[in-house]
Amino acid sequence: MAPRSSLVLRTALLALAAVAVGQWALAPAAESFISPRAGPKASDAASAAATLAALTAALPAQASYNWVGPLTGSEICNTKPIVWLIYPLCDPVFLVSPIYLFPITLIVFGSLITVLNLLIPATQPDEDLR
């Protein structure tokens, strides 16, 4: 009985392979994996115009302020390795930049939270739960 069951299994696998090959041969390859390209739409021009209007309305950060920092015009603001650390003191427009604003915000909020944790006893961890 083993030879007959293997014959049925071989026949089923060959039929399945024939169906797969037939489908592969009849289906166009380009449409199987890649969708057809869409032509330009009228909304593309409208979105491009809106983007252009938004970009032209945005002014450079240095053109819209007259701020003076505590070290503006000093010699230390011209010394390159040091000025990279103290740019917000030389030119306050750098406070808008996330590169300089995040560490300042982290220091301010970190120190405030630390002081609050020390002053309010309810924020201290319970020693019995350790």
N, C-alpha and C positions, 0 to 999 in steps of 0.2 A: 504494500500500500504506500510505502514511502516514495517510490518512483512516480506514482500518479500524482501525489500531492506536490512534488517538486515540479512536475510538468505544468500543473495548474498555476503554481506560483510564478514560474518562468513566463508563461503565457500572459499573466496579468501584468508583470513588470514590462514585458515587451509592448503590450497595448498601452500602458501608461507612458512609456518612452516615446511611442509613435505619436500619441496625442501631444506630448510636450514639444516634440520636434515639429509637428505640424503647426502648432500655435506659434512657435518661434519663427517659422518660415513665413507664415501668412501675416503676422503683425509687423508693421513698419517699425524699424528700430528707433527712428527719431522720435516718434510719438510715444513710444513706450516709456521713455525716461525723462524727456524734456518737453515741457509744455510749449506750445507755439508762442512766438513773440507777439505782443500786442502793439499796435501802432500808437503814435502819440495821441493824447486826448486833449480836449480843450481845458480840462482842469489842471493839466501840467503847466500850462502857461500862466494860469491864475495863481497857482502855488508858487511858481518861480517869481512872479511879480510881488507877491506878498512877502516872500523871503528877502527879496532885494530891498523892499521898503523898510523892513525891520532892521536890516543890516546898515542901511544908510542913516537911519534915525539914531542908531547907537553911536554916541560920541566916544572918543578915546577917554580913558579915565583921567589923564593928565590935563585935558583941555577944559574940564568942567569944575575946577576947584582953584582956590587960592590959599591953601593951607600952608602953614609954616610949622615945621617940627622943631623940637628943642635944639637939635644939632644942625639945623639947616645952614649951609655955608661954612661950616667948620672944616678944619683940615682932616679930621678923622673920617669925614664923609667921602674923602677922595682916596683913602687908603684901601685898596681892593680886598685883601683878605678879611679885614675887620668889618668893612661896610656891608658885606653880605649877611652878617649877623645882626646889624643894627639899622638896616634900611628903614624900618618904620619910624625910627627917631630922626633920621635925616629927611625923609620924604613921607609924610603920612598917607599918601595915596597907596602905599604898599599894604596898609591895613585892610584894604579891600581884597587883596590877593589871599586866597586860601592857604598858600604856602606859608605866609607869615601870620595870618590871623588864627589858624588852628592851634599852633603852639601857645600863642598868647591866651587864647580862650581856655585851653586846657590848663594852663598854669593858674589862671584866675579862678575858674570853677573848682579845680582841684584844691586850691588853698582854702576857698570858702567852705567846701564840703568838709575838709579836715578840721577847720576851726569849729564848725557846727557840731561835728561829731565829738569834739573834745568838750564843748560847752554844755551840750544837752546830754544828761545822763541816760535818757531813754534810748538813745542811739547806740549806747555801748552794748556789746554782746553779753548775754547772761552767762556768768561763770559756772552756774549749775548745769547748763546744757552742754558744756564741753566734755 
